[in-house]
Amino acid sequence: MSPGRTARLNPPLHGPRLHLAPMRAQHAGAMFDAIGDPALYAYIDHGPPASAEWLRERYRKLESRASADGSETWLNWVLFAHESPQPLGCVQASLLADGRAWVAYLLARSAWGRGYAGEAMAAMLTHLFGTLGARQAMAMVEQANLRSIALLQRLGFTPAQGDALQGHELTATEALWLLPAPLRAPFAPAARALHGDRAGDGRAGRARRGGGT
């Protein structure tokens, strides 16, 4: 993928309090410290990274921004509070050829309860819908992960039902949540999704395929 196309697909993004930097291998060391806590993975289908070097190789692969067969575009951002060099976590999207996108987030425990997940997800969704023309965002979340479900609801996601579940393989404990692209106006989450009651903790479920940690 050319540098120009990469820059368009995965540019720096910004929120009121956050800077979202395109994920690079150079972020691995600090990110390993931020997301190495096993407790963060209670509702995710894999454990923490084995080492900073393992994470560095993973991030280096993700810098391609595309799966080997070209069927998915991998978009990943590392979150920083303004004026802070320490990462808070990441948000990620796997954009499929049909315009749907799997989305997820993972935040360090120290960043929980401060509204950062909602702010970062809103910035990413605005980019997916407004710049890249995604037609739907999808998140697969464990039903027990009530705080992340509350965050998805504040962002406008609704649980998939009936025909919307076709083609998806869910376990007995998972739920699929969907957010269609806005029909006319740009995506604009309610203010409470950005700050609100800040219920979302740092643990999105198996909300994407392909890219990310």
Residue pairs with C-beta under 8 A, 6 or more apart in sequence:
1 9
1 64
1 65
1 66
6 65
8 131
9 65
9 73
9 75
9 132
10 22
10 23
10 65
10 75
10 76
10 77
11 22
11 127
12 19
12 20
12 21
12 22
13 19
13 20
13 77
13 123
13 124
13 127
14 20
14 123
15 119
15 120
15 122
15 123
15 194
16 119
16 194
17 81
17 82
17 116
17 119
18 79
18 80
18 81
18 82
18 88
18 116
18 119
18 120
18 123
19 79
19 80
19 81
19 82
20 77
20 78
20 79
20 80
20 91
20 120
20 123
20 124
21 27
21 77
21 78
21 80
22 76
22 77
22 78
23 59
23 62
23 63
23 76
23 77
23 78
23 90
23 92
24 59
24 63
25 56
25 57
25 59
25 60
25 63
27 59
27 78
27 87
28 52
28 53
28 55
28 56
28 58
28 59
29 52
29 56
30 85
30 86
30 87
31 55
31 59
31 78
31 87
31 90
31 213
32 49
32 51
32 52
32 55
34 86
34 87
34 88
34 89
34 108
35 48
35 49
35 89
35 90
35 106
35 108
35 213
36 48
36 49
37 48
37 108
37 109
38 47
38 48
39 109
40 48
40 106
40 107
40 108
40 109
40 202
40 203
41 47
41 48
41 203
42 203
43 141
43 142
43 144
43 145
43 148
43 203
43 204
43 205
44 106
44 203
44 204
44 205
44 206
45 206
49 55
49 58
49 213
55 213
58 213
59 76
62 74
62 76
62 211
62 212
64 74
65 73
65 74
65 75
66 72
66 73
66 74
67 74
67 210
71 96
71 97
72 94
72 95
72 96
72 97
72 209
72 210
72 211
73 94
73 95
74 92
74 93
74 94
74 210
74 211
74 212
75 92
75 93
75 94
75 95
75 124
75 128
75 211
76 90
76 91
76 92
76 93
76 211
76 212
77 90
77 91
77 92
77 120
77 124
78 87
78 89
78 90
79 87
79 88
79 89
79 90
79 91
79 107
79 111
79 116
79 120
80 86
80 87
80 88
81 88
81 116
87 108
88 107
88 108
88 110
88 111
88 116
89 105
89 106
89 107
89 108
89 111
89 116
89 117
89 120
89 202
90 105
90 106
90 212
90 213
91 103
91 104
91 105
91 120
91 121
91 123
91 124
92 103
92 104
92 105
92 208
92 211
92 212
92 213
93 101
93 102
93 103
93 104
93 124
93 128
93 134
93 137
93 208
93 211
94 101
94 102
94 208
94 209
94 210
94 211
94 212
95 101
95 128
95 132
95 134
96 102
98 135
99 133
99 134
99 135
99 136
100 134
100 135
100 136
100 137
100 138
101 128
101 134
101 136
101 137
101 138
102 137
102 138
102 139
102 140
102 207
102 208
102 209
102 210
103 121
103 124
103 125
103 128
103 137
103 138
103 139
103 207
103 208
104 139
104 204
104 205
104 206
104 207
104 208
104 212
105 117
105 120
105 121
105 202
105 204
105 207
106 202
106 203
106 204
106 212
106 213
107 116
107 117
107 201
107 202
107 203
108 202
109 202
111 202
112 201
112 202
113 198
113 199
113 201
114 198
115 194
115 195
115 196
115 198
115 200
117 151
117 200
117 201
117 202
117 204
118 151
118 154
118 155
118 189
118 193
118 194
118 195
118 196
118 198
118 200
119 194
119 195
121 151
121 155
122 155
122 187
122 189
122 193
122 194
125 137
125 155
125 179
125 187
125 189
126 186
126 187
126 188
128 134
128 137
129 137
129 181
129 182
129 186
129 187
130 186
130 187
133 181
134 181
135 180
135 181
136 178
136 179
136 180
136 181
137 157
137 178
137 179
138 176
138 177
138 178
138 179
138 207
139 152
139 157
139 176
139 177
139 178
139 204
139 205
139 207
139 208
140 168
140 170
140 174
140 175
140 176
140 177
140 205
140 206
140 207
140 208
141 148
141 149
141 152
141 174
141 175
141 177
141 204
141 205
141 206
141 207
142 173
142 174
142 175
142 205
142 206
143 149
143 173
143 174
143 175
144 173
145 203
145 204
145 205
147 199
147 200
147 201
147 203
148 200
148 201
148 203
148 204
148 205
149 175
149 177
150 199
150 200
151 193
151 199
151 200
152 177
152 179
154 189
154 190
154 192
154 193
154 196
154 200
155 179
155 189
155 193
156 179
156 189
156 190
156 193
157 177
157 178
157 179
158 177
158 178
158 179
159 175
159 176
159 177
159 178
160 168
160 175
160 176
160 177
160 178
164 176
164 178
165 176
168 176
170 176
174 205
174 206
181 187
182 188
190 196
